[in-house]
Amino acid sequence: MSFELFISSRYLRAKRKHAFISLITLLSVAGVTVGVMALIVVIAVMAGFEADLKSRILGVESHVVLMRHGGGFSDYREVLKYLETVKGVEAATPFIYTQIMLRSSVGVSGAVLRGIDPESAGKVIKNIESGQPTADFHELGSAEEDATPEIILGKELAGNLEVGKGDMIYVISPRGGLSPVGHIPVMKRFRVTGLFKSGMYEYDGSLAYVTLREAQKILRMEDTVTGIEIRVTDIYKARQIGTEIADELNRNNSYQSYWARDWMQMNKNLFSALRLEKTVMFIILALIVLVAAFNIASSLIMMVMEKTRDIAILKAMGATDRSIGKIFVFKGMAIGTSGTVLGCALGFFLCALLKHYEFVKLPGDVYYITTLPVLLNVQDVAIIAAGAMLICFLATIYPARQAAGLDPVEALRYGG
């Protein structure tokens, strides 16, 4: 052990004449502990919210949407065959997307109609809770040719219309036909064959699923679709895979009309807001550690004043300015390290409590979840710990330079 580290550890353990300095040291450790603990817990909860929200969104939306400029396309079957050969593509399904009105016996509501292929849609659209299709899409194709077609509604949308499984509703589309008296919207009756719940009100309160065939009839689209939804094996490579698919299709198409959007682009504003909020919370809570760092600097400055004679004697014995500075840097870093380690331990402990016992309840009518989600990332903890240690190190620089700059003659003459 170097003599700087030895003297620094003695200063930490020794009883001082001024108990106030010891109190400030303890408060400094406590401040760093509370700051690190609060940062870990809050960042873990926000990361949990982001991961949970991402899972719910990807439970209803696909990873990549492939479309064409200028509207739908009718050669989707050839594109689907090509997508089967693309590396990284897990499944693909055609879809139709439009806005409609739904009318039940008690009211009317706007909705988003999605025409899907019951055979392949379940491979792309998954339920986040069970890993199964969001709804039993195979029921959409179970009706006979002359029977009433089926529709699957979001649970909140069905609640607004006060309908349940087996009830009848009317789908009203603005894409109707022309008559001598003007434009006549299309209205067709459907039977509710199922309900789905994604946990996101935006989807549960607006989405309705029908078969591609029925959507094409209502919208008079013949054998065309709006686009193709694609599920990939690695969601973080979705943009790269989508771009490669669009480029390859455009190379074989003189109109250069294909384009792709991944799930991050489709929800860019939401995830950008979450990242900004996480960054702002990190900065705000880091101020707690900064306050503790000022306490560390204060205690070290007062210790330099208390140990003036000791510093002079050490210099007279041959200690360099660098060695004197190290003594106080080591002491300050010992305080910072103790607080950081305790803060990390308490942060892990609180996160474990929140995750396993779920004693913090959220109102279900306000939030889409009822308990706090917790996701503790090692990378976040490492950044928090490194940041706390850096702040504590910076707090030791001025007291250490002050101690190193003492004149031993003056210190022995006027030192206490």
C-alpha positions as CSV (number, residue, x, y, z in Angstrom):
1,M,0.0,0.0,0.0
2,S,1.4,3.4,-0.9
3,F,1.8,5.9,1.9
4,E,-0.8,8.3,0.2
5,L,-3.4,5.6,0.4
6,F,-2.4,4.6,3.9
7,I,-2.6,8.2,5.2
8,S,-5.9,8.7,3.4
9,S,-7.4,5.6,5.1
10,R,-6.2,6.8,8.5
11,Y,-7.9,10.2,7.9
12,L,-11.1,8.4,7.1
13,R,-11.0,6.2,10.3
14,A,-9.5,8.7,12.8
15,K,-11.7,10.6,15.2
16,R,-11.4,14.3,14.6
17,K,-11.4,17.3,16.9
18,H,-14.2,18.8,14.7
19,A,-17.1,16.4,14.6
20,F,-18.8,18.6,12.1
21,I,-16.4,17.5,9.4
22,S,-17.3,13.8,10.1
23,L,-21.0,14.7,9.9
24,I,-20.5,16.3,6.5
25,T,-18.6,13.2,5.3
26,L,-21.5,11.0,6.3
27,L,-23.9,13.3,4.6
28,S,-21.8,13.2,1.5
29,V,-21.9,9.4,1.5
30,A,-25.6,9.5,2.1
31,G,-26.1,12.0,-0.7
32,V,-24.3,10.0,-3.3
33,T,-26.2,6.9,-2.1
34,V,-29.6,8.5,-2.5
35,G,-28.7,10.0,-5.8
36,V,-27.4,6.8,-7.4
37,M,-30.3,4.8,-5.9
38,A,-32.9,7.2,-7.3
39,L,-31.3,7.3,-10.7
40,I,-31.2,3.5,-11.0
41,V,-34.8,3.0,-9.9
42,V,-36.2,5.8,-12.1
43,I,-34.2,4.8,-15.2
44,A,-35.2,1.2,-14.7
45,V,-38.9,2.1,-14.4
46,M,-38.7,4.3,-17.5
47,A,-36.8,1.6,-19.4
48,G,-39.6,-0.8,-18.3
49,F,-42.3,1.5,-19.7
50,E,-40.5,1.8,-23.0
51,A,-39.9,-1.9,-23.4
52,D,-43.6,-2.7,-22.4
53,L,-44.9,-0.1,-24.8
54,K,-42.7,-1.4,-27.6
55,S,-43.9,-4.9,-27.0
56,R,-47.6,-3.8,-27.1
57,I,-47.1,-1.8,-30.3
58,L,-45.3,-4.7,-32.0
59,G,-48.1,-7.0,-30.9
60,V,-50.5,-5.1,-33.2
61,E,-48.2,-3.6,-35.8
62,S,-45.8,-5.3,-38.1
63,H,-42.0,-4.8,-38.1
64,V,-41.9,-3.5,-41.7
65,V,-44.7,-2.2,-44.0
66,L,-44.1,-2.4,-47.8
67,M,-46.2,-0.1,-50.0
68,R,-46.2,1.6,-53.4
69,H,-46.3,5.3,-54.2
70,G,-49.6,6.3,-55.8
71,G,-51.8,3.7,-54.0
72,G,-52.2,-0.1,-53.7
73,F,-50.8,-2.7,-56.0
74,S,-52.2,-5.9,-57.5
75,D,-49.0,-7.9,-58.0
76,Y,-48.8,-8.6,-54.3
77,R,-48.8,-12.3,-54.8
78,E,-45.5,-12.2,-56.7
79,V,-44.0,-9.9,-54.0
80,L,-45.0,-12.4,-51.3
81,K,-43.2,-15.2,-53.1
82,Y,-40.1,-13.0,-53.3
83,L,-40.3,-12.2,-49.6
84,E,-40.2,-15.9,-48.8
85,T,-36.6,-15.9,-50.2
86,V,-35.4,-12.9,-48.3
87,K,-33.0,-13.6,-45.4
88,G,-34.3,-12.3,-42.1
89,V,-38.0,-12.3,-43.1
90,E,-40.0,-14.5,-40.8
91,A,-43.5,-14.0,-42.3
92,A,-45.5,-11.6,-44.6
93,T,-49.1,-10.9,-45.2
94,P,-51.1,-8.5,-47.4
95,F,-53.4,-5.9,-45.9
96,I,-55.9,-3.2,-46.7
97,Y,-56.1,-0.1,-44.6
98,T,-58.9,2.5,-44.6
99,Q,-61.1,4.7,-42.4
100,I,-64.8,3.8,-42.0
101,M,-67.8,4.3,-39.8
102,L,-69.4,1.6,-37.7
103,R,-73.1,1.7,-36.7
104,S,-74.7,-0.5,-34.1
105,S,-78.2,-0.4,-32.6
106,V,-77.1,2.1,-30.0
107,G,-74.6,4.4,-31.7
108,V,-72.1,5.2,-34.4
109,S,-68.3,5.3,-34.1
110,G,-65.4,6.0,-36.4
111,A,-62.9,3.2,-36.9
112,V,-59.9,2.0,-38.9
113,L,-60.7,-1.0,-41.0
114,R,-58.0,-3.5,-41.8
115,G,-58.6,-6.1,-44.4
116,I,-56.3,-9.2,-43.7
117,D,-55.6,-12.6,-45.0
118,P,-56.8,-15.0,-42.2
119,E,-54.2,-17.6,-43.2
120,S,-51.1,-15.5,-42.9
121,A,-52.1,-12.5,-40.7
122,G,-51.6,-14.5,-37.4
123,K,-48.0,-15.1,-38.3
124,V,-47.2,-11.4,-38.4
125,I,-49.6,-9.9,-35.8
126,K,-48.9,-11.4,-32.4
127,N,-50.5,-11.0,-29.0
128,I,-47.9,-9.7,-26.6
129,E,-49.2,-11.5,-23.5
130,S,-49.4,-15.1,-24.9
131,G,-47.4,-14.9,-28.1
132,Q,-50.4,-16.1,-30.0
133,P,-52.3,-14.2,-32.8
134,T,-54.0,-11.1,-31.5
135,A,-57.3,-12.6,-32.4
136,D,-58.5,-15.8,-33.9
137,F,-58.3,-14.6,-37.5
138,H,-59.3,-18.0,-38.9
139,E,-62.8,-17.3,-37.7
140,L,-63.1,-14.5,-40.3
141,G,-63.0,-17.0,-43.1
142,S,-65.3,-19.6,-41.5
143,A,-68.6,-18.2,-42.8
144,E,-70.2,-19.7,-45.9
145,E,-70.4,-17.7,-49.2
146,D,-73.9,-16.4,-48.7
147,A,-73.7,-16.0,-44.9
148,T,-73.2,-12.7,-43.1
149,P,-69.5,-11.8,-43.2
150,E,-67.6,-11.5,-39.9
151,I,-65.7,-8.7,-38.3
152,I,-63.3,-8.6,-35.3
153,L,-63.4,-5.5,-33.1
154,G,-61.1,-4.0,-30.5
155,K,-62.5,-4.4,-27.0
156,E,-62.8,-0.7,-26.3
157,L,-64.4,-0.1,-29.7
158,A,-66.9,-2.9,-29.1
159,G,-67.7,-1.3,-25.7
160,N,-68.3,2.1,-27.2
161,L,-70.8,0.5,-29.7
162,E,-72.2,-1.8,-26.9
163,V,-71.8,-4.9,-29.0
164,G,-70.4,-8.3,-28.2
165,K,-69.6,-11.6,-29.9
166,G,-72.5,-12.6,-32.2
167,D,-74.0,-9.1,-32.5
168,M,-74.6,-7.4,-35.8
169,I,-73.1,-4.0,-36.9
170,Y,-73.0,-2.0,-40.1
171,V,-69.8,-1.0,-41.8
172,I,-70.2,2.3,-43.7
173,S,-67.6,3.2,-46.3
174,P,-67.3,6.6,-48.0
175,R,-66.1,4.9,-51.2
176,G,-69.5,4.2,-52.6
177,G,-71.0,4.8,-56.0
178,L,-72.5,7.8,-57.9
179,S,-76.2,8.2,-58.5
180,P,-78.3,11.0,-60.0
181,V,-78.7,12.5,-56.5
182,G,-74.9,12.4,-55.7
183,H,-72.4,10.1,-54.0
184,I,-73.9,7.1,-52.1
185,P,-71.7,5.5,-49.4
186,V,-71.5,1.7,-49.1
187,M,-73.2,0.2,-46.0
188,K,-72.9,-3.5,-45.3
189,R,-73.9,-5.7,-42.3
190,F,-71.3,-7.8,-40.4
191,R,-71.5,-10.2,-37.5
192,V,-69.0,-9.6,-34.7
193,T,-67.1,-12.9,-34.4
194,G,-64.4,-11.9,-31.9
195,L,-62.8,-9.2,-29.8
196,F,-59.2,-8.5,-29.2
197,K,-57.3,-6.5,-26.5
198,S,-53.7,-5.3,-27.0
199,G,-53.6,-3.1,-23.9
200,M,-53.2,0.1,-26.0
201,Y,-56.4,2.2,-26.1
202,E,-55.3,3.7,-29.5
203,Y,-55.6,0.3,-31.1
204,D,-58.4,-1.3,-28.9
205,G,-60.6,1.7,-29.5
206,S,-60.2,2.1,-33.2
207,L,-59.2,-1.2,-35.0
208,A,-61.6,-3.5,-36.8
209,Y,-60.5,-6.6,-38.9
210,V,-62.3,-8.2,-41.8
211,T,-61.1,-10.4,-44.6
212,L,-59.3,-9.1,-47.7
213,R,-62.2,-10.1,-49.9
214,E,-64.7,-8.2,-47.9
215,A,-62.6,-5.1,-47.6
216,Q,-62.0,-5.2,-51.4
217,K,-65.8,-5.4,-51.9
218,I,-66.5,-2.5,-49.6
219,L,-63.8,-0.3,-51.1
220,R,-64.3,-1.4,-54.7
221,M,-60.6,-2.3,-55.0
222,E,-61.0,-5.5,-57.1
223,D,-57.9,-7.6,-56.5
224,T,-55.6,-4.9,-55.1
225,V,-54.2,-4.3,-51.6
226,T,-52.8,-1.3,-49.7
227,G,-49.5,-3.0,-48.9
228,I,-47.7,-5.9,-47.3
229,E,-46.9,-6.3,-43.6
230,I,-43.6,-8.1,-42.8
231,R,-42.3,-9.7,-39.6
232,V,-38.5,-10.0,-39.3
233,T,-36.4,-12.2,-37.0
234,D,-34.4,-9.2,-35.6
235,I,-36.5,-6.1,-34.9
236,Y,-33.4,-3.9,-34.8
237,K,-32.6,-4.8,-38.4
238,A,-36.1,-4.0,-39.6
239,R,-35.0,-0.7,-41.3
240,Q,-32.1,-2.4,-43.1
241,I,-34.2,-5.3,-44.3
242,G,-37.0,-3.0,-45.5
243,T,-34.6,-0.8,-47.4
244,E,-33.0,-3.8,-49.1
245,I,-36.4,-5.2,-50.1
246,A,-37.6,-1.9,-51.6
247,D,-34.3,-1.4,-53.4
248,E,-34.4,-4.9,-54.9
249,L,-38.0,-4.5,-56.0
250,N,-37.3,-1.1,-57.5
251,R,-34.4,-2.5,-59.5
252,N,-36.8,-4.8,-61.3
253,N,-39.5,-2.1,-61.6
254,S,-39.0,0.8,-64.0
255,Y,-41.4,3.0,-62.0
256,Q,-39.3,2.9,-58.8
257,S,-42.5,2.9,-56.8
258,Y,-41.8,0.6,-53.8
259,W,-41.0,2.0,-50.4
260,A,-40.8,0.6,-46.9
261,R,-41.2,1.9,-43.3
262,D,-40.1,0.1,-40.2
263,W,-41.7,0.1,-36.8
264,M,-39.3,2.8,-35.4
265,Q,-40.2,5.2,-38.2
266,M,-43.9,4.6,-37.7
267,N,-43.6,5.4,-34.0
268,K,-40.8,7.9,-34.2
269,N,-42.4,10.7,-32.3
270,L,-43.4,8.4,-29.4
271,F,-40.0,6.8,-28.9
272,S,-38.2,10.1,-29.4
273,A,-40.4,11.6,-26.6
274,L,-39.6,8.7,-24.3
275,R,-35.8,9.0,-24.9
276,L,-36.0,12.8,-24.3
277,E,-37.9,12.2,-21.1
278,K,-35.4,9.6,-19.9
279,T,-32.5,12.0,-20.6
280,V,-34.1,14.9,-18.8
281,M,-34.9,12.7,-15.8
282,F,-31.3,11.5,-15.7
283,I,-30.0,15.1,-15.7
284,I,-32.5,16.2,-13.0
285,L,-31.7,13.3,-10.7
286,A,-27.9,13.7,-11.3
287,L,-28.2,17.0,-9.5
288,I,-28.6,15.0,-6.3
289,V,-25.2,13.5,-6.8
290,L,-23.9,16.9,-7.7
291,V,-25.1,18.3,-4.4
292,A,-23.4,15.4,-2.6
293,A,-20.2,16.3,-4.5
294,F,-20.3,19.8,-3.1
295,N,-20.5,18.2,0.3
296,I,-17.4,16.1,-0.5
297,A,-15.5,19.2,-1.6
298,S,-16.6,21.1,1.5
299,S,-15.5,18.3,3.9
300,L,-12.1,18.0,2.1
301,I,-11.5,21.8,2.2
302,M,-12.2,21.8,6.0
303,M,-10.0,18.8,6.4
304,V,-7.1,20.6,4.6
305,M,-7.6,23.5,7.1
306,E,-7.6,21.0,10.0
307,K,-4.5,19.1,8.8
308,T,-2.4,22.0,7.8
309,R,0.4,21.1,10.3
310,D,0.3,17.4,9.2
311,I,0.7,18.5,5.5
312,A,3.6,20.7,6.4
313,I,5.4,17.9,8.3
314,L,4.9,15.5,5.4
315,K,6.3,18.0,3.0
316,A,9.3,18.7,5.3
317,M,9.9,14.9,5.3
318,G,10.1,14.9,1.5
319,A,6.5,14.3,0.3
320,T,5.9,15.9,-3.1
321,D,2.9,18.1,-4.0
322,R,1.6,15.3,-6.1
323,S,1.6,12.9,-3.2
324,I,-0.2,15.4,-0.9
325,G,-2.8,15.9,-3.6
326,K,-3.3,12.1,-3.9
327,I,-4.1,11.8,-0.2
328,F,-7.2,14.0,-0.5
329,V,-8.2,12.6,-3.9
330,F,-8.1,9.1,-2.4
331,K,-10.2,10.2,0.5
332,G,-12.8,11.9,-1.7
333,M,-13.0,8.9,-4.0
334,A,-13.4,6.6,-1.1
335,I,-16.5,8.6,-0.1
336,G,-17.8,8.6,-3.6
337,T,-17.1,4.9,-4.1
338,S,-18.9,4.0,-0.8
339,G,-21.9,6.0,-1.8
340,T,-22.0,4.6,-5.3
341,V,-21.7,1.0,-4.1
342,L,-24.4,1.5,-1.5
343,G,-26.6,3.3,-4.0
344,C,-26.3,0.5,-6.6
345,A,-27.1,-2.1,-3.9
346,L,-30.1,-0.3,-2.7
347,G,-31.2,0.5,-6.3
348,F,-31.0,-3.2,-7.2
349,F,-32.9,-4.1,-4.0
350,L,-35.7,-1.6,-4.7
351,C,-36.0,-2.7,-8.4
352,A,-36.3,-6.4,-7.2
353,L,-39.0,-5.4,-4.8
354,L,-41.0,-3.4,-7.4
355,K,-40.6,-6.3,-9.9
356,H,-41.6,-9.2,-7.7
357,Y,-44.1,-7.8,-5.2
358,E,-45.7,-5.0,-7.4
359,F,-46.8,-3.0,-4.4
360,V,-47.0,0.2,-6.4
361,K,-50.4,0.2,-8.1
362,L,-51.4,2.4,-11.0
363,P,-55.1,3.4,-11.8
364,G,-56.3,1.2,-14.6
365,D,-58.6,3.9,-16.0
366,V,-55.7,6.2,-16.6
367,Y,-52.8,3.9,-17.5
368,Y,-52.7,0.9,-19.8
369,I,-50.9,-1.1,-17.0
370,T,-51.7,-1.4,-13.3
371,T,-48.2,-1.9,-11.9
372,L,-44.8,-0.3,-12.5
373,P,-42.8,-2.2,-15.2
374,V,-39.1,-2.5,-14.2
375,L,-36.3,-3.3,-16.6
376,L,-32.8,-3.0,-15.2
377,N,-30.1,-2.7,-17.9
378,V,-26.5,-3.3,-17.0
379,Q,-25.5,-0.5,-19.4
380,D,-27.7,2.0,-17.7
381,V,-26.3,1.0,-14.2
382,A,-22.7,1.3,-15.5
383,I,-23.4,4.8,-16.9
384,I,-24.9,5.9,-13.7
385,A,-22.1,4.5,-11.6
386,A,-19.4,6.0,-13.9
387,G,-21.1,9.3,-13.9
388,A,-21.4,9.4,-10.1
389,M,-17.7,8.5,-9.7
390,L,-16.7,11.2,-12.2
391,I,-18.6,13.9,-10.4
392,C,-17.0,12.8,-7.1
393,F,-13.5,12.9,-8.7
394,L,-14.1,16.4,-10.0
395,A,-15.1,17.5,-6.5
396,T,-11.7,16.4,-5.1
397,I,-9.6,18.4,-7.5
398,Y,-9.8,21.8,-5.9
399,P,-9.2,20.7,-2.3
400,A,-6.3,18.5,-3.5
401,R,-4.7,21.4,-5.3
402,Q,-5.2,23.6,-2.3
403,A,-3.5,21.1,0.0
404,A,-0.6,20.5,-2.5
405,G,0.0,24.2,-2.8
406,L,0.6,24.8,1.0
407,D,4.0,26.3,1.9
408,P,5.4,24.1,4.7
409,V,7.2,27.0,6.4
410,E,4.1,29.1,6.6
411,A,2.0,26.1,7.6
412,L,4.4,25.3,10.5
413,R,4.5,28.9,11.6
414,Y,0.8,29.6,11.6
415,G,-0.7,26.1,11.6
416,G,-2.9,25.0,14.5
